[in-house]
Amino acid sequence: MVTFARRITDSDAFASGVAMLLVANAFALGLETIDAVAHEWGVALFVFFWASQALFVTEIALRFVAEWPDWRGVWADRWNRFDVVIVALSLLPVAGSLAPLDRLFRILRVLRVF
């Protein structure tokens, strides 16, 4: 299982898929700010954000499985630490003033692509 997870997380396809999902998520967050789009496509955007969140959690879980049992490899990379914190925070119930902050952090994950 560890070898399989390591092969996945080390692959170019995995990195490209995560990058594409990050860009698509940022684009969808931008679309959500347009009232007409949010009204017309609100349910679709909600489903997309829910699915992308599930994929981000899976990404983080795979990174931990790939480093089992010594997770120092995950924590050694600054982007991994950043990703774990952002994904963990986004799992908290978003209410009130935390919603814009959560969206900002999700957009900041796009920096990883560049």
C-alpha positions in Angstrom: 0.0 0.0 0.0 2.8 2.4 0.9 4.7 1.7 -2.3 1.5 2.2 -4.4 0.7 5.5 -2.7 4.3 6.6 -3.2 4.1 5.8 -6.9 1.0 7.8 -7.2 2.2 10.9 -5.3 5.5 10.9 -7.1 3.9 10.7 -10.6 3.7 13.7 -12.9 0.1 12.9 -13.6 -0.7 13.3 -9.9 1.0 16.6 -9.7 -0.6 17.8 -12.9 -4.1 16.6 -11.7 -3.7 18.5 -8.4 -2.5 21.6 -10.2 -5.5 21.5 -12.6 -7.9 21.0 -9.7 -6.4 24.0 -7.9 -6.7 26.2 -10.9 -10.3 25.0 -11.6 -11.1 25.6 -7.9 -9.8 29.2 -8.1 -11.7 29.8 -11.3 -14.9 28.5 -9.7 -14.3 30.7 -6.7 -14.1 33.6 -9.0 -17.3 32.6 -10.8 -19.0 32.3 -7.4 -18.5 36.1 -6.8 -20.6 37.0 -9.8 -24.2 37.2 -8.6 -25.9 36.0 -11.8 -23.6 33.0 -12.0 -23.9 32.1 -8.3 -27.7 32.3 -8.7 -27.9 30.2 -11.8 -25.1 27.7 -11.0 -25.1 27.8 -7.2 -25.9 24.1 -6.8 -23.4 23.0 -9.4 -20.7 25.1 -7.8 -21.6 23.7 -4.4 -21.2 20.1 -5.7 -18.0 21.0 -7.4 -16.6 22.6 -4.2 -17.7 19.5 -2.2 -16.1 17.1 -4.7 -12.9 19.1 -5.0 -12.7 19.2 -1.2 -13.0 15.4 -1.1 -10.2 15.2 -3.7 -8.0 17.6 -1.7 -8.5 15.5 1.5 -7.6 12.3 -0.6 -4.5 14.1 -1.9 -3.3 14.8 1.6 -4.2 11.3 2.9 -2.2 9.8 0.0 0.8 11.9 0.9 0.7 10.7 4.4 0.2 7.0 3.4 3.2 7.3 1.0 5.4 8.4 3.9 4.2 5.8 6.3 5.3 5.2 9.1 7.7 8.2 9.3 5.7 11.3 8.3 8.6 13.7 8.6 8.8 13.5 4.8 5.4 15.1 4.5 6.2 17.8 7.1 9.6 18.6 5.6 8.1 20.2 2.5 6.7 23.7 3.2 4.0 23.4 0.6 2.8 20.1 2.2 2.5 21.8 5.6 0.6 24.7 4.0 -1.7 22.3 2.1 -2.4 20.3 5.3 -3.3 23.4 7.2 -5.5 24.8 4.5 -7.4 21.6 3.9 -7.8 21.0 7.6 -9.2 24.5 8.1 -11.5 24.1 5.1 -13.0 21.1 6.8 -14.2 23.2 9.8 -17.8 24.5 9.5 -17.4 27.8 7.6 -19.6 30.4 9.2 -19.7 34.1 9.3 -16.5 36.0 9.0 -14.4 32.8 8.3 -15.9 32.2 4.9 -13.8 34.9 3.0 -10.7 33.8 4.8 -11.2 30.2 3.8 -11.7 31.2 0.2 -8.6 33.3 0.3 -6.5 30.4 1.6 -7.9 28.1 -1.1 -6.9 30.6 -3.8 -3.4 30.8 -2.3 -3.0 27.1 -2.9 -2.9 28.0 -6.6 0.5 29.6 -5.9 1.8 26.0 -5.7 1.2 25.6 -9.4 3.5 28.5 -10.2 
